[in-house]
Amino acid sequence: MFRMWGKIWKDNHLLKDTVVENDAKDTRTHKIFQALEEICYDFDLGKPIWLSSNVSEFQRHSKTRFRKDSFIEEIPFDYLEIQVIEEDDSYDL
């Protein structure tokens, strides 16, 4: 089971959150992108751009924050945070 938690923060307050689950046999990368797409759909957001800082932070901690500079449109919050909270040890390669 792969689960990712998406959270929207403004002024250090949690405004919205959701958890996305994925049981599919797929690569970790595909599961991450699919979960992010579903989180953005749930929150009615455009998909953020992965900056190099997001990639390195996510590789180290399985967590990253997308701030205003990652979105094309204006956002009414400080950042979108995603975090892997559960994952399988087996992925298709």
Secondary structure as the mmCIF struct_conf table of DSSP 4:
data_model
#
loop_
_struct_conf.conf_type_id
_struct_conf.id
_struct_conf.beg_label_comp_id
_struct_conf.beg_label_asym_id
_struct_conf.beg_label_seq_id
_struct_conf.end_label_comp_id
_struct_conf.end_label_asym_id
_struct_conf.end_label_seq_id
STRN STRN1 PHE A 2 LYS A 10
TURN_TY1_P TURN_TY1_P1 ASP A 11 ASN A 12
STRN STRN2 HIS A 13 ASN A 22
BEND BEND1 ALA A 24 LYS A 25
HELX_RH_AL_P HELX_RH_AL_P1 ARG A 28 ASP A 42
TURN_TY1_P TURN_TY1_P2 PHE A 43 ASP A 44
HELX_LH_PP_P HELX_LH_PP_P1 GLY A 46 ILE A 49
HELX_RH_AL_P HELX_RH_AL_P2 SER A 52 HIS A 61
BEND BEND2 SER A 62 SER A 62
STRN STRN3 LYS A 63 ARG A 67
HELX_RH_3T_P HELX_RH_3T_P1 LYS A 68 SER A 70
BEND BEND3 ILE A 72 GLU A 73
BEND BEND4 PRO A 76 ASP A 78
STRN STRN4 TYR A 79 GLU A 86
BEND BEND5 ASP A 89 ASP A 89
#
